[in-house]
Structure formats: structure tokens, C-alpha cells
Amino acid sequence: MQRPYPGCLILLIGEEPLHVVAAADPTAGICHVITAYRPGMEHFEPDFRTRRGGS
């Protein structure tokens, strides 16, 4: 069993953008949702894919 599981950040563009952080457990065939949040302009560029510089 591999832990931590391979993860990814999923971007959903709708009325408001949404980031979903997920991890895949290929052995069990399960995708675990770790967290979901609305990305803010203070942390991301207008494309919501590119993180702004700084902390």
C-alpha cells in the first residue's frame, strides 16, 4: 500500500472557481477528497491555475 496516495488539484470553473484537492488509492479504486475551497485572487492569478509569488 502506497501512502501518501498520489494527489492532484482539480479546478472547476463555473459561476465561481473551485479547487478540489484529491488523492487516488488505485488499489481500492477510490478517490479521496481531501479538501475543497474557493481560490482567492490574493493567492492566484486570474486564471486560478497560477499561484502568485510570495507566501
N, C-alpha and C positions, 0 to 999 in steps of 0.2 A: 504494500500500500504506500503510495507516494503522498507525503504531506510536507509542506502545504500543497494543496492542489494547484494546478496551473490556473491562473486567473486572467480576467480581462475587464476592461472598462467599456461599457456599451453606451452609445449616445443615441438618444431618441429625440428627434426634432418634431415637435407638434406645436400646440399653442404656446407652450413653454418648453425649453430644453430640459432633458432629464438625463442624468448619469446613473447607470446601474453598474455596480461592481459585483462580479460573479466569479465563481470558481467551479471548475468542472472536475467531477470524480468519474473518470472514464470506466473504472472497474464496475461501479454500481450503476453507471448510466444516468447519473444525477447531476444537475447543475444547481449549485447553492447560491442564492442571492445573499451577498454579504451586506450591502447597504445600497440605498438609492437616495439621490439628492438633486436639487436644482443647482446647477453650477452658476456661480456669481461672476459678474463682469470684473470684479476686483481680482479674481484668480485666473480667468480665462480670457483669451482673445475673442472677438465677436463670432468666430466660427465654432466656439465652445469645444474645440479639439486641441487647441494650442494653449498650454499653460503660460501665463505671464511670468516674466522674470521676477526675481526676488523671492521672499518667503511667504 
